[in-house]
Amino acid sequence: TILKGNGSSVINNSTPMNANALLDGFTITQGVNNTTFGGGGILNQSSASPIITNCTFKTNTALKGGALANFSSSPTITNCVFINNTSANSGGGIYNENAMPVLRACVFSGNSITNNQGHNGGGAIFNT
């Protein structure tokens, strides 16, 4: 199943999903989020802790966390592929701020940032 962005984050998890929420086997693509939060594919906020497994994050873009942005959240991410996601500032694949995600057996390829100045960075993952 393909979940495709329409000019915003594909999944905006601001009313947090807990660990009972399972996202399994989706392709999350073409999400865009250029707000200060970011997360083109998925934006997790406020103690969100979904289980994300067997997903592909492809060609998502955001100010922070092209594919996935975590703010004070702790998702578990297993067997996922992050490919060709882009961030303007930090975390082409994943951006974590006060977050504690668990990643297992994930692949990162071709993720990038476009503005590598100052504290910006993390083509694959950026933690702050």
C-alpha positions as CSV (number, residue, x, y, z in Angstrom):
1,T,0.0,0.0,0.0
2,I,1.3,3.4,-1.0
3,L,0.6,6.4,1.2
4,K,1.4,9.5,-0.9
5,G,1.8,13.1,0.3
6,N,-0.3,15.9,-1.0
7,G,1.8,18.9,-0.1
8,S,2.0,18.1,3.6
9,S,3.2,15.3,5.9
10,V,1.8,11.9,5.0
11,I,1.1,11.1,8.6
12,N,0.9,13.9,11.2
13,N,1.0,12.2,14.6
14,S,0.3,15.2,16.8
15,T,-2.4,13.4,18.7
16,P,0.0,10.7,19.6
17,M,-0.4,7.1,18.6
18,N,0.9,4.9,21.4
19,A,2.8,1.5,21.2
20,N,-0.5,-0.2,20.3
21,A,-0.4,1.5,16.9
22,L,1.2,-0.5,14.2
23,L,2.2,0.8,10.8
24,D,3.3,-2.3,8.8
25,G,4.2,-2.7,5.2
26,F,3.5,0.8,3.8
27,T,5.4,2.8,1.3
28,I,5.4,6.5,2.5
29,T,6.4,8.8,-0.4
30,Q,6.3,12.4,-1.6
31,G,5.4,13.9,1.7
32,V,6.4,17.5,2.2
33,N,6.6,19.5,5.4
34,N,8.6,22.8,5.5
35,T,7.2,24.0,8.8
36,T,9.6,24.3,11.8
37,F,8.7,20.8,12.9
38,G,9.3,18.9,9.6
39,G,8.8,15.2,9.0
40,G,7.8,14.9,5.3
41,G,6.8,11.2,5.7
42,I,5.8,11.1,9.4
43,L,5.8,13.8,12.1
44,N,5.7,12.3,15.6
45,Q,5.1,14.7,18.5
46,S,4.2,14.7,22.2
47,S,5.2,11.2,23.4
48,A,4.1,9.4,20.2
49,S,5.4,5.8,20.2
50,P,4.0,3.9,17.2
51,I,5.6,0.7,16.0
52,I,6.7,1.2,12.4
53,T,7.8,-2.0,10.6
54,N,8.5,-3.2,7.1
55,C,8.0,0.3,5.6
56,T,9.7,2.2,2.9
57,F,10.2,6.0,3.2
58,K,11.0,7.3,-0.3
59,T,11.5,10.8,-1.8
60,N,10.0,12.8,1.1
61,T,11.2,16.3,1.9
62,A,11.1,18.6,4.9
63,L,12.9,21.4,6.7
64,K,13.9,18.8,9.4
65,G,13.7,15.0,9.0
66,G,12.9,14.5,5.3
67,A,11.3,11.1,6.0
68,L,10.6,11.2,9.7
69,A,10.8,13.8,12.5
70,N,10.5,12.8,16.2
71,F,9.9,15.4,18.9
72,S,9.7,14.1,22.4
73,S,8.7,10.7,20.9
74,S,9.9,7.2,21.1
75,P,8.8,5.1,18.0
76,T,10.1,1.6,17.4
77,I,11.3,1.4,13.7
78,T,12.2,-2.1,12.4
79,N,13.1,-3.4,8.9
80,C,12.5,-0.1,7.2
81,V,14.2,1.4,4.2
82,F,14.9,5.2,3.9
83,I,15.8,6.1,0.4
84,N,16.3,9.5,-1.3
85,N,14.7,11.6,1.4
86,T,15.9,15.3,1.7
87,S,16.0,17.8,4.5
88,A,16.8,21.5,4.0
89,N,18.6,21.6,7.4
90,S,19.0,18.5,9.5
91,G,18.4,14.8,9.2
92,G,17.7,13.8,5.6
93,G,16.3,10.5,6.8
94,I,15.4,11.1,10.4
95,Y,15.5,14.1,12.8
96,N,15.3,13.5,16.5
97,E,14.8,16.2,19.1
98,N,14.5,15.1,22.7
99,A,13.5,11.8,21.2
100,M,14.4,8.2,21.9
101,P,13.5,6.1,18.8
102,V,14.6,2.5,18.6
103,L,15.9,1.5,15.2
104,R,16.5,-2.2,14.2
105,A,17.7,-3.5,10.9
106,C,17.0,-0.4,8.9
107,V,18.7,0.7,5.6
108,F,19.6,4.3,4.7
109,S,20.5,5.1,1.1
110,G,20.7,8.4,-0.8
111,N,19.3,10.6,2.0
112,S,20.7,14.1,2.1
113,I,20.6,17.7,3.4
114,T,20.8,20.7,1.2
115,N,22.0,23.3,3.7
116,N,25.1,22.1,5.6
117,Q,26.0,25.2,7.6
118,G,26.6,25.6,11.3
119,H,24.8,23.0,13.4
120,N,23.0,21.4,10.5
121,G,23.9,17.9,9.3
122,G,23.0,14.3,9.4
123,G,22.3,13.0,5.9
124,A,20.8,9.9,7.4
125,I,20.1,10.8,11.1
126,F,20.4,13.9,13.1
127,N,20.0,13.9,17.0
128,T,19.7,17.0,19.2
